[in-house]
Amino acid sequence: MTNKERALLIITALEKEYPDAICSLNYEDPFELLIATRLSAQCTDKRVNMVTPALFERFPDCYTMAEAQVSEIEELIKTCGLYKSKAKDLVGIAKMLCSDFKGTVPDTIEELTKLPGVGRKTANLVCGDIYKKPAVVTDTHFIRICRRLGFTDTNEPLKVEMKMRKILPPDKSNDFCHRTVLHGRSVCTARKAYCENCVLAQFCPKKV
C-alpha cells in the first residue's frame, strides 16, 4: 500500500471520528483569525480564545489596531506568553495590511509571510480556512502524528509540509490538519499514544 492510499484510509477514519473539522480558535473574520493565530504561538488555543474578545472589542480591525500603542496591546494579551514580541507584531501586521494590502488579509502564503511574525503555519491556516485553498498546517500535533504514522521522519515544519502536500489530496488536506489536532489532543498525545483507543491503529506502524 502506498502512502497516498494509506492516507485516504486514515482520512476516512478521522472523518468518521471527528465529523466537525473546525479550527479551535474563535474568530469572526479573516483579520481576527490572522491575529488569533499569531497569538497562538507557544500558547494554547483555549487561552487565546480567552484573550481575543477584549482585544477585538478594543481593536476590531486593522485600521484601529494600526493606531494602537504597543503597550496597550501588551496589557490585553499578557497572559498569552511572549506578549511583548507578539504585541509588536500585531501592530506591525495591522500597519502593513493598511499600507500594502488595502486593509484586506492577503490570500497567498507568499504575501501572508511578508507580514511581521507570520510564518507558513499561520499563512496556511488563513489560506485554508478563509480562502479554501489547499493547505497543510504544521501544528505540533500534526507533525507528531505524521511521524508516528510513518509519513515523515522529521520535526522540521517546512519539510513536513512539503512531504504531506505530496501525500494528501489537496481538497482534504486542510480538514485533515484540523482533525489531527483533535486526535493529538485526545488520543495520540505527546506524552503517550493511546493505541488501544485509536481509530488509526490498523494503519499505523507505531513509530514514535
Secondary structure, 3 states (H helix, E strand, C coil): CCHHHHHHHHHHHHHHHCCCCCCCCCCCCHHHHHHHHHHCCCCCHHHHHHHHHHHHHHCCCHHHHHCCCHHHHHHHHHHHCCHHHHHHHHHHHHHHHHHHCCCCCCCCHHHHCCCCCCCHHHHHHHHHHCCCCCCCCCCHHHHHHHHHCCCCCCCCHHHHHHHHHHHCCHHHHHHHHHHHHHHHHHCECCCCECHHHCCCHHHCCCCC
